[in-house]
Amino acid sequence: LSAEKRAEFRDIFTKKNLNATERATKLKAFLETLDDKQLVAYEHFRDALRNVQSNATKLPHLSAENQLLLKKYDALEEEKKRLSVDAKQAHLVILIRCESFL
């Protein structure tokens, strides 16, 4: 879009003195001035905004799920460290026994 069209589009949503009906009327009039290619671009933009909005409603659930996964990951990391220490100790015991036979 041209700079003028972008400014016009921005003004539709940023003007505080417009109520929902006036905003819808201005948006409809603005969309009628666009060519087919620009309308398709607007529809893609609108769909992307809707996806962002729907994803935002899922974030609290995902955040809680991520917290659980992080706790599980931390527990597994601790278990890995413990097993690593146990394996090193077992290896040292085997080496000490082998040296005592020599």
The first five atom37 places (N, CA, C, CB, O) and aatype in JSON, in Angstrom:
{
  "aatype": [10, 15, 0, 6, 11, 1, 0, 6, 13, 1, 3, 9, 13, 16, 11, 11, 2, 10, 2, 0, 16, 6, 1, 0, 16, 11, 10, 11, 0, 13, 10, 6, 16, 10, 3, 3, 11, 5, 10, 19, 0, 18, 6, 8, 13, 1, 3, 0, 10, 1, 2, 19, 5, 15, 2, 0, 16, 11, 10, 14, 8, 10, 15, 0, 6, 2, 5, 10, 10, 10, 11, 11, 18, 3, 0, 10, 6, 6, 6, 11, 11, 1, 10, 15, 19, 3, 0, 11, 5, 0, 8, 10, 19, 9, 10, 9, 1, 4, 6, 15, 13, 10],
  "atom_mask": [
    [1, 1, 1, 1, 1],
    [1, 1, 1, 1, 1],
    [1, 1, 1, 1, 1],
    [1, 1, 1, 1, 1],
    [1, 1, 1, 1, 1],
    [1, 1, 1, 1, 1],
    [1, 1, 1, 1, 1],
    [1, 1, 1, 1, 1],
    [1, 1, 1, 1, 1],
    [1, 1, 1, 1, 1],
    [1, 1, 1, 1, 1],
    [1, 1, 1, 1, 1],
    [1, 1, 1, 1, 1],
    [1, 1, 1, 1, 1],
    [1, 1, 1, 1, 1],
    [1, 1, 1, 1, 1],
    [1, 1, 1, 1, 1],
    [1, 1, 1, 1, 1],
    [1, 1, 1, 1, 1],
    [1, 1, 1, 1, 1],
    [1, 1, 1, 1, 1],
    [1, 1, 1, 1, 1],
    [1, 1, 1, 1, 1],
    [1, 1, 1, 1, 1],
    [1, 1, 1, 1, 1],
    [1, 1, 1, 1, 1],
    [1, 1, 1, 1, 1],
    [1, 1, 1, 1, 1],
    [1, 1, 1, 1, 1],
    [1, 1, 1, 1, 1],
    [1, 1, 1, 1, 1],
    [1, 1, 1, 1, 1],
    [1, 1, 1, 1, 1],
    [1, 1, 1, 1, 1],
    [1, 1, 1, 1, 1],
    [1, 1, 1, 1, 1],
    [1, 1, 1, 1, 1],
    [1, 1, 1, 1, 1],
    [1, 1, 1, 1, 1],
    [1, 1, 1, 1, 1],
    [1, 1, 1, 1, 1],
    [1, 1, 1, 1, 1],
    [1, 1, 1, 1, 1],
    [1, 1, 1, 1, 1],
    [1, 1, 1, 1, 1],
    [1, 1, 1, 1, 1],
    [1, 1, 1, 1, 1],
    [1, 1, 1, 1, 1],
    [1, 1, 1, 1, 1],
    [1, 1, 1, 1, 1],
    [1, 1, 1, 1, 1],
    [1, 1, 1, 1, 1],
    [1, 1, 1, 1, 1],
    [1, 1, 1, 1, 1],
    [1, 1, 1, 1, 1],
    [1, 1, 1, 1, 1],
    [1, 1, 1, 1, 1],
    [1, 1, 1, 1, 1],
    [1, 1, 1, 1, 1],
    [1, 1, 1, 1, 1],
    [1, 1, 1, 1, 1],
    [1, 1, 1, 1, 1],
    [1, 1, 1, 1, 1],
    [1, 1, 1, 1, 1],
    [1, 1, 1, 1, 1],
    [1, 1, 1, 1, 1],
    [1, 1, 1, 1, 1],
    [1, 1, 1, 1, 1],
    [1, 1, 1, 1, 1],
    [1, 1, 1, 1, 1],
    [1, 1, 1, 1, 1],
    [1, 1, 1, 1, 1],
    [1, 1, 1, 1, 1],
    [1, 1, 1, 1, 1],
    [1, 1, 1, 1, 1],
    [1, 1, 1, 1, 1],
    [1, 1, 1, 1, 1],
    [1, 1, 1, 1, 1],
    [1, 1, 1, 1, 1],
    [1, 1, 1, 1, 1],
    [1, 1, 1, 1, 1],
    [1, 1, 1, 1, 1],
    [1, 1, 1, 1, 1],
    [1, 1, 1, 1, 1],
    [1, 1, 1, 1, 1],
    [1, 1, 1, 1, 1],
    [1, 1, 1, 1, 1],
    [1, 1, 1, 1, 1],
    [1, 1, 1, 1, 1],
    [1, 1, 1, 1, 1],
    [1, 1, 1, 1, 1],
    [1, 1, 1, 1, 1],
    [1, 1, 1, 1, 1],
    [1, 1, 1, 1, 1],
    [1, 1, 1, 1, 1],
    [1, 1, 1, 1, 1],
    [1, 1, 1, 1, 1],
    [1, 1, 1, 1, 1],
    [1, 1, 1, 1, 1],
    [1, 1, 1, 1, 1],
    [1, 1, 1, 1, 1],
    [1, 1, 1, 1, 1]
  ],
  "atom_positions": [
    [[0.83, -1.19, 0.0], [0.0, 0.0, 0.0], [0.87, 1.25, 0.0], [-0.95, 0.0, 1.21], [2.01, 1.25, 0.48]],
    [[0.31, 2.29, -0.55], [1.02, 3.57, -0.55], [1.04, 4.12, 0.88], [0.35, 4.59, -1.53], [0.28, 3.68, 1.74]],
    [[1.91, 5.06, 1.11], [2.02, 5.66, 2.44], [0.7, 6.31, 2.85], [3.16, 6.71, 2.47], [0.31, 6.27, 4.01]],
    [[0.03, 6.91, 1.87], [-1.25, 7.56, 2.15], [-2.3, 6.54, 2.59], [-1.75, 8.33, 0.9], [-3.04, 6.77, 3.55]],
    [[-2.35, 5.4, 1.89], [-3.32, 4.35, 2.23], [-3.0, 3.75, 3.6], [-3.32, 3.23, 1.14], [-3.9, 3.49, 4.4]],
    [[-1.71, 3.53, 3.87], [-1.32, 2.97, 5.17], [-1.73, 3.92, 6.3], [0.2, 2.71, 5.22], [-2.23, 3.48, 7.34]],
    [[-1.53, 5.21, 6.08], [-1.91, 6.2, 7.09], [-3.43, 6.21, 7.29], [-1.42, 7.61, 6.69], [-3.91, 6.3, 8.42]],
    [[-4.17, 6.11, 6.2], [-5.64, 6.08, 6.28], [-6.1, 4.85, 7.06], [-6.26, 6.1, 4.87], [-6.99, 4.94, 7.9]],
    [[-5.5, 3.7, 6.76], [-5.85, 2.46, 7.44], [-5.53, 2.56, 8.93], [-5.1, 1.26, 6.81], [-6.33, 2.17, 9.78]],
    [[-4.36, 3.09, 9.25], [-3.94, 3.25, 10.64], [-4.89, 4.18, 11.39], [-2.5, 3.79, 10.71], [-5.24, 3.92, 12.54]],
    [[-5.3, 5.25, 10.73], [-6.19, 6.23, 11.37], [-7.55, 5.62, 11.73], [-6.4, 7.43, 10.45], [-8.15, 5.99, 12.73]],
    [[-8.01, 4.69, 10.92], [-9.3, 4.05, 11.2], [-9.27, 3.38, 12.58], [-9.65, 3.0, 10.11], [-10.26, 3.4, 13.31]],
    [[-8.14, 2.79, 12.92], [-8.06, 2.05, 14.18], [-7.47, 2.84, 15.34], [-7.24, 0.82, 13.97], [-7.63, 2.45, 16.5]],
    [[-6.81, 3.94, 15.05], [-6.18, 4.69, 16.14], [-6.99, 5.89, 16.61], [-4.83, 5.16, 15.71], [-6.73, 6.41, 17.7]],
    [[-7.95, 6.34, 15.83], [-8.76, 7.48, 16.27], [-9.64, 7.07, 17.43], [-9.62, 8.04, 15.09], [-10.42, 6.12, 17.34]],
    [[-9.51, 7.79, 18.52], [-10.24, 7.45, 19.75], [-11.7, 7.91, 19.7], [-9.55, 8.07, 20.95], [-12.54, 7.35, 20.4]],
    [[-11.99, 8.91, 18.89], [-13.34, 9.47, 18.88], [-14.32, 8.68, 18.0], [-13.29, 10.9, 18.4], [-15.49, 9.06, 17.92]],
    [[-13.88, 7.61, 17.36], [-14.78, 6.8, 16.53], [-15.4, 5.69, 17.37], [-14.02, 6.2, 15.32], [-14.71, 5.0, 18.12]],
    [[-16.72, 5.52, 17.22], [-17.34, 4.36, 17.87], [-17.25, 3.17, 16.9], [-18.83, 4.66, 18.28], [-16.75, 3.32, 15.79]],
    [[-17.72, 2.02, 17.32], [-17.58, 0.8, 16.52], [-18.28, 0.92, 15.17], [-18.12, -0.4, 17.28], [-17.77, 0.44, 14.16]],
    [[-19.46, 1.54, 15.14], [-20.21, 1.68, 13.89], [-19.47, 2.58, 12.91], [-21.61, 2.23, 14.17], [-19.34, 2.26, 11.73]],
    [[-19.0, 3.71, 13.41], [-18.25, 4.63, 12.54], [-16.96, 3.98, 12.03], [-17.92, 5.93, 13.31], [-16.59, 4.15, 10.86]],
    [[-16.3, 3.26, 12.9], [-15.07, 2.58, 12.51], [-15.35, 1.55, 11.41], [-14.41, 1.89, 13.74], [-14.61, 1.45, 10.44]],
    [[-16.43, 0.78, 11.57], [-16.81, -0.22, 10.57], [-17.16, 0.43, 9.24], [-17.99, -1.07, 11.07], [-16.79, -0.07, 8.18]],
    [[-17.88, 1.55, 9.3], [-18.24, 2.27, 8.07], [-17.0, 2.77, 7.35], [-19.18, 3.44, 8.39], [-16.88, 2.64, 6.13]],
    [[-16.07, 3.36, 8.11], [-14.83, 3.86, 7.5], [-14.0, 2.72, 6.92], [-14.0, 4.65, 8.54], [-13.41, 2.85, 5.85]],
    [[-13.95, 1.59, 7.64], [-13.19, 0.45, 7.14], [-13.81, -0.1, 5.86], [-13.12, -0.66, 8.21], [-13.09, -0.44, 4.92]],
    [[-15.14, -0.18, 5.83], [-15.81, -0.66, 4.62], [-15.52, 0.26, 3.44], [-17.33, -0.76, 4.85], [-15.22, -0.21, 2.34]],
    [[-15.59, 1.56, 3.66], [-15.29, 2.53, 2.6], [-13.84, 2.41, 2.16], [-15.59, 3.97, 3.07], [-13.54, 2.5, 0.97]],
    [[-12.94, 2.2, 3.11], [-11.52, 2.05, 2.78], [-11.3, 0.79, 1.94], [-10.67, 1.98, 4.06], [-10.57, 0.82, 0.94]],
    [[-11.93, -0.32, 2.33], [-11.75, -1.58, 1.61], [-12.27, -1.49, 0.18], [-12.45, -2.72, 2.34], [-11.75, -2.15, -0.72]],
    [[-13.31, -0.68, -0.04], [-13.86, -0.52, -1.39], [-12.89, 0.2, -2.32], [-15.17, 0.24, -1.33], [-13.02, 0.1, -3.54]],
    [[-11.92, 0.91, -1.76], [-10.94, 1.63, -2.59], [-9.75, 0.75, -2.98], [-10.44, 2.86, -1.86], [-8.92, 1.15, -3.79]],
    [[-9.67, -0.45, -2.41], [-8.53, -1.33, -2.67], [-8.76, -2.18, -3.92], [-8.26, -2.24, -1.47], [-9.9, -2.52, -4.24]],
    [[-7.68, -2.51, -4.61], [-7.8, -3.43, -5.74], [-7.78, -4.87, -5.22], [-6.65, -3.2, -6.79], [-7.61, -5.1, -4.02]],
    [[-7.95, -5.85, -6.12], [-8.05, -7.25, -5.71], [-6.81, -7.74, -4.96], [-8.27, -8.13, -6.93], [-6.92, -8.44, -3.96]],
    [[-5.65, -7.36, -5.45], [-4.4, -7.8, -4.82], [-4.29, -7.25, -3.4], [-3.18, -7.35, -5.66], [-3.88, -7.95, -2.48]],
    [[-4.67, -5.99, -3.23], [-4.62, -5.37, -1.91], [-5.66, -5.98, -0.96], [-4.85, -3.86, -2.02], [-5.41, -6.12, 0.23]],
    [[-6.82, -6.35, -1.51], [-7.85, -7.0, -0.69], [-7.37, -8.36, -0.19], [-9.14, -7.16, -1.49], [-7.6, -8.71, 0.96]],
    [[-6.71, -9.11, -1.07], [-6.18, -10.42, -0.66], [-5.14, -10.22, 0.44], [-5.55, -11.16, -1.87], [-5.12, -10.97, 1.41]],
    [[-4.28, -9.23, 0.28], [-3.27, -8.94, 1.31], [-3.94, -8.57, 2.63], [-2.33, -7.8, 0.84], [-3.49, -9.0, 3.69]],
    [[-5.01, -7.76, 2.56], [-5.73, -7.39, 3.78], [-6.34, -8.63, 4.44], [-6.84, -6.36, 3.45], [-6.27, -8.76, 5.67]],
    [[-6.92, -9.53, 3.65], [-7.52, -10.74, 4.21], [-6.47, -11.61, 4.89], [-8.23, -11.54, 3.12], [-6.72, -12.17, 5.96]],
    [[-5.29, -11.71, 4.29], [-4.2, -12.47, 4.92], [-3.78, -11.81, 6.23], [-2.99, -12.59, 3.96], [-3.54, -12.48, 7.23]],
    [[-3.7, -10.49, 6.22], [-3.34, -9.74, 7.42], [-4.38, -9.96, 8.52], [-3.22, -8.23, 7.09], [-4.02, -10.2, 9.67]],
    [[-5.65, -9.87, 8.15], [-6.73, -10.07, 9.11], [-6.7, -11.48, 9.7], [-8.1, -9.81, 8.45], [-6.84, -11.65, 10.91]],
    [[-6.49, -12.49, 8.83], [-6.42, -13.87, 9.3], [-5.23, -14.07, 10.24], [-6.32, -14.83, 8.12], [-5.34, -14.79, 11.24]],
    [[-4.11, -13.44, 9.92], [-2.93, -13.55, 10.78], [-3.21, -12.94, 12.15], [-1.71, -12.86, 10.13], [-2.81, -13.49, 13.18]],
    [[-3.9, -11.8, 12.17], [-4.25, -11.17, 13.45], [-5.19, -12.06, 14.25], [-4.89, -9.8, 13.22], [-5.07, -12.16, 15.47]],
    [[-6.13, -12.7, 13.58], [-7.05, -13.61, 14.28], [-6.29, -14.8, 14.86], [-8.15, -14.1, 13.33], [-6.59, -15.24, 15.97]],
    [[-5.31, -15.31, 14.12], [-4.51, -16.42, 14.64], [-3.73, -15.99, 15.87], [-3.55, -16.93, 13.56], [-3.63, -16.74, 16.84]],
    [[-3.18, -14.79, 15.83], [-2.45, -14.28, 16.99], [-3.4, -14.16, 18.18], [-1.8, -12.9, 16.68], [-3.04, -14.52, 19.31]],
    [[-4.59, -13.66, 17.93], [-5.56, -13.49, 19.01], [-5.98, -14.84, 19.57], [-6.79, -12.71, 18.5], [-6.08, -14.99, 20.79]],
    [[-6.23, -15.83, 18.72], [-6.64, -17.14, 19.22], [-5.5, -17.83, 19.95], [-7.14, -18.02, 18.08], [-5.74, -18.55, 20.92]],
    [[-4.28, -17.61, 19.5], [-3.13, -18.2, 20.21], [-2.94, -17.55, 21.57], [-1.86, -18.05, 19.37], [-2.5, -18.2, 22.51]],
    [[-3.25, -16.28, 21.67], [-3.1, -15.58, 22.95], [-4.03, -16.16, 24.0], [-3.37, -14.08, 22.78], [-3.68, -16.17, 25.19]],
    [[-5.2, -16.64, 23.6], [-6.1, -17.24, 24.57], [-5.6, -18.6, 25.04], [-7.5, -17.38, 23.99], [-5.99, -19.07, 26.1]],
    [[-4.73, -19.23, 24.25], [-4.19, -20.54, 24.62], [-2.93, -20.42, 25.48], [-3.88, -21.34, 23.37], [-2.51, -21.41, 26.09]],
    [[-2.34, -19.25, 25.54], [-1.06, -19.09, 26.23], [-1.08, -19.48, 27.7], [-0.62, -17.68, 26.12], [-0.15, -20.16, 28.14]],
    [[-2.07, -19.1, 28.5], [-2.03, -19.53, 29.9], [-1.98, -21.04, 30.05], [-3.24, -18.99, 30.65], [-1.24, -21.56, 30.9]],
    [[-2.75, -21.75, 29.24], [-2.73, -23.22, 29.29], [-1.36, -23.74, 28.9], [-3.81, -23.81, 28.36], [-0.81, -24.62, 29.56]],
    [[-0.8, -23.19, 27.83], [0.52, -23.63, 27.38], [1.58, -23.28, 28.4], [0.86, -22.99, 26.03], [2.53, -24.04, 28.6]],
    [[1.43, -22.15, 29.05], [2.4, -21.75, 30.05], [2.41, -22.74, 31.21], [2.09, -20.33, 30.57], [3.48, -23.14, 31.68]],
    [[1.23, -23.16, 31.67], [1.16, -24.14, 32.75], [1.75, -25.47, 32.3], [-0.3, -24.34, 33.2], [2.47, -26.13, 33.05]],
    [[1.45, -25.86, 31.07], [2.0, -27.1, 30.53], [3.52, -27.01, 30.42], [1.37, -27.42, 29.15], [4.23, -27.97, 30.72]],
    [[4.01, -25.87, 29.98], [5.46, -25.68, 29.88], [6.12, -25.75, 31.25], [5.78, -24.34, 29.21], [7.22, -26.29, 31.38]],
    [[5.47, -25.21, 32.26], [6.03, -25.28, 33.62], [6.16, -26.73, 34.08], [5.15, -24.49, 34.6], [7.16, -27.1, 34.68]],
    [[5.14, -27.54, 33.79], [5.22, -28.96, 34.15], [6.34, -29.65, 33.4], [3.88, -29.66, 33.86], [7.08, -30.45, 33.97]],
    [[6.46, -29.35, 32.11], [7.53, -29.96, 31.33], [8.9, -29.53, 31.83], [7.38, -29.59, 29.86], [9.83, -30.34, 31.86]],
    [[9.04, -28.28, 32.22], [10.32, -27.82, 32.77], [10.66, -28.52, 34.08], [10.29, -26.31, 32.99], [11.81, -28.87, 34.32]],
    [[9.66, -28.74, 34.92], [9.9, -29.47, 36.17], [10.33, -30.9, 35.88], [8.63, -29.47, 37.05], [11.25, -31.42, 36.51]],
    [[9.67, -31.54, 34.92], [10.06, -32.91, 34.54], [11.47, -32.93, 33.97], [9.07, -33.49, 33.52], [12.25, -33.83, 34.27]],
    [[11.78, -31.93, 33.16], [13.12, -31.85, 32.57], [14.17, -31.69, 33.67], [13.21, -30.68, 31.56], [15.21, -32.35, 33.64]],
    [[13.9, -30.8, 34.62], [14.85, -30.59, 35.73], [15.04, -31.87, 36.54], [14.36, -29.46, 36.64], [16.16, -32.2, 36.93]],
    [[13.94, -32.59, 36.79], [14.04, -33.85, 37.54], [14.87, -34.87, 36.76], [12.64, -34.42, 37.83], [15.69, -35.58, 37.34]],
    [[14.66, -34.94, 35.45], [15.45, -35.87, 34.63], [16.92, -35.47, 34.6], [14.89, -35.91, 33.2], [17.8, -36.33, 34.59]],
    [[17.18, -34.19, 34.58], [18.57, -33.7, 34.58], [19.26, -34.09, 35.89], [18.61, -32.16, 34.39], [20.42, -34.51, 35.89]],
    [[18.56, -33.95, 37.01], [19.11, -34.36, 38.31], [19.36, -35.86, 38.34], [18.16, -33.96, 39.45], [20.4, -36.31, 38.84]],
    [[18.44, -36.63, 37.82], [18.6, -38.09, 37.77], [19.81, -38.46, 36.91], [17.32, -38.77, 37.21], [20.57, -39.36, 37.25]],
    [[19.98, -37.76, 35.8], [21.12, -38.01, 34.92], [22.43, -37.74, 35.66], [21.04, -37.13, 33.65], [23.38, -38.53, 35.56]],
    [[22.49, -36.64, 36.4], [23.7, -36.32, 37.17], [23.98, -37.4, 38.21], [23.56, -34.94, 37.85], [25.11, -37.83, 38.39]],
    [[22.92, -37.82, 38.9], [23.09, -38.84, 39.94], [23.59, -40.14, 39.34], [21.77, -39.09, 40.67], [24.5, -40.77, 39.88]],
    [[23.0, -40.55, 38.21], [23.44, -41.78, 37.56], [24.86, -41.67, 37.05], [22.5, -42.13, 36.41], [25.61, -42.65, 37.08]],
    [[25.24, -40.5, 36.59], [26.61, -40.29, 36.12], [27.6, -40.44, 37.27], [26.74, -38.9, 35.47], [28.64, -41.07, 37.11]],
    [[27.27, -39.87, 38.41], [28.14, -39.99, 39.59], [28.21, -41.45, 40.03], [27.63, -39.1, 40.76], [29.29, -41.96, 40.34]],
    [[27.06, -42.13, 40.05], [27.04, -43.55, 40.42], [27.89, -44.38, 39.48], [25.61, -44.08, 40.44], [28.61, -45.28, 39.91]],
    [[27.81, -44.09, 38.19], [28.59, -44.84, 37.2], [30.08, -44.59, 37.39], [28.16, -44.45, 35.77], [30.88, -45.52, 37.27]],
    [[30.46, -43.36, 37.68], [31.88, -43.05, 37.91], [32.39, -43.77, 39.15], [32.09, -41.53, 38.05], [33.5, -44.29, 39.16]],
    [[31.58, -43.8, 40.2], [31.98, -44.49, 41.42], [32.12, -45.99, 41.17], [30.96, -44.24, 42.54], [33.07, -46.61, 41.65]],
    [[31.2, -46.56, 40.43], [31.27, -47.99, 40.11], [32.52, -48.29, 39.29], [30.01, -48.45, 39.35], [33.17, -49.31, 39.51]],
    [[32.84, -47.42, 38.37], [34.04, -47.6, 37.54], [35.3, -47.54, 38.4], [34.09, -46.52, 36.43], [36.22, -48.33, 38.21]],
    [[35.34, -46.61, 39.36], [36.49, -46.5, 40.25], [36.64, -47.75, 41.12], [36.36, -45.26, 41.14], [37.75, -48.23, 41.35]],
    [[35.52, -48.27, 41.59], [35.56, -49.5, 42.4], [36.13, -50.64, 41.58], [34.15, -49.86, 42.92], [36.95, -51.41, 42.08]],
    [[35.72, -50.76, 40.34], [36.23, -51.82, 39.46], [37.73, -51.64, 39.24], [35.49, -51.81, 38.1], [38.48, -52.62, 39.28]],
    [[38.18, -50.42, 39.02], [39.61, -50.16, 38.81], [40.42, -50.51, 40.06], [39.83, -48.69, 38.44], [41.5, -51.09, 39.96]],
    [[39.9, -50.16, 41.23], [40.6, -50.47, 42.49], [40.71, -51.97, 42.67], [39.87, -49.83, 43.7], [41.76, -52.47, 43.07]],
    [[39.65, -52.7, 42.39], [39.68, -54.17, 42.52], [40.67, -54.78, 41.55], [38.28, -54.75, 42.28], [41.39, -55.72, 41.89]],
    [[40.7, -54.26, 40.32], [41.64, -54.78, 39.32], [43.08, -54.54, 39.77], [41.4, -54.13, 37.94], [43.94, -55.41, 39.61]],
    [[43.35, -53.38, 40.34], [44.71, -53.08, 40.8], [45.1, -53.96, 41.97], [44.83, -51.6, 41.2], [46.27, -54.33, 42.12]],
    [[44.13, -54.3, 42.81], [44.45, -55.15, 43.97], [44.8, -56.57, 43.53], [43.28, -55.18, 44.96], [45.53, -57.27, 44.24]],
    [[44.3, -57.03, 42.4], [44.64, -58.35, 41.88], [46.04, -58.37, 41.27], [43.62, -58.8, 40.85], [46.69, -59.41, 41.24]],
    [[46.49, -57.24, 40.8], [47.81, -57.18, 40.17], [48.84, -57.2, 41.22], [47.97, -55.96, 39.29], [50.03, -57.16, 40.91]]
  ]
}
